[in-house]
Amino acid sequence: MAHSRSPRRRRRPSTRTWIVVGLIAAGILVVSVLAVVGWVVTRGFYAAVATPPAHGTTVIAPEQSKATVALKTMGMDADAVTATEYLAAQPTAYWLTPEQDPIGTAGATVTSLLAQARTEKRTLAVVVYGLPERDCGNHSAGGLEEDDYRVWVKEIAAGIATGPDVRTIVILEPDSIALASDCGDIADRARTLQAAVGSLVAPHTWIYVDGGHSRWRSAAEMADLIRQIGVIDRVRGVALNVSNYQSSYDEFAFAHALSDALGGTHAIIDTSRNGAATAGATWCNPRGQRIGEPGGTFGDEVVDTNLWIKPPGESDGTCNGGPAAGVWWPDVAVELTQDVG
């Protein structure tokens, strides 16, 4: 006859076991908190603590602009002088290039621009444009070698750091991301742009990286390229329509599509030459265009503001009768301002 067995009592977890479990839970909680803090320090800090440059923001009209220089150095007819004087007085971004502001001078240029912004109680907007192989050998070919580029950007960053009391908008390397797959150097550009952002990021500075425009790449394709570059969580957002001619309506919609794809990033839109918006896919000196809405005109929860990023009157390159990229073109200055009252 089989003997019945008394049921076994389940062993209760020991005090030591509960301590171990508690420590593991606490560790998981700490890691989660650190992850949240990390997000805040990156996007949370630079996108929320730094008040966005909402519509109404006014940037300086740089005293070193090519329009101002042209008035002093170029022989122009009366119409060209009138147009150039008007454009020289408009709030516009200043382009920092190694050709115009090389290593050893870029920091001083920024310091001078900051002094003007401080005196006028306005925002400073600069474009950093010196990436290695920046235009894949096209009309704006050039740029610095990678090591020199890092030195140059650090000089610019040091200059910006001298003005913590001045709001500064940095448009970092237009076309650099939208062109990356065409140039075949996504990894190189990612490494270089990551280093540049690391040097430039600061609480009083809003950085916008290249976001292309609505007629170049789809929002999904552009968002994928931006993610591959790996800086979107460390900057304010993307710059759209830089040096292009697409309508504000189309760029506004594109900004929202990109923001949705990138988890809520912000945007700034170049309206310097999109007043007619009839250029279509032509980007190099299309004729019949007009200046667009003045900077600081509009904005919403995604679009921080519009801004004249590309100075109207400067050539896009030696195409459609234009001089070299960036050179002042009096005839186009007249054309762009025909509707000015």
Helices and strands as residue ranges (DSSP letters): H 15-39, I 40-49, H 66-73, H 78-88, E 94-96, H 106-120, E 124-128, H 146-161, E 168-172, H 180-183, H 186-200, E 205-210, H 219-229, G 232-234, E 237-240, H 248-261, E 266-270, E 303-307, H 330-336
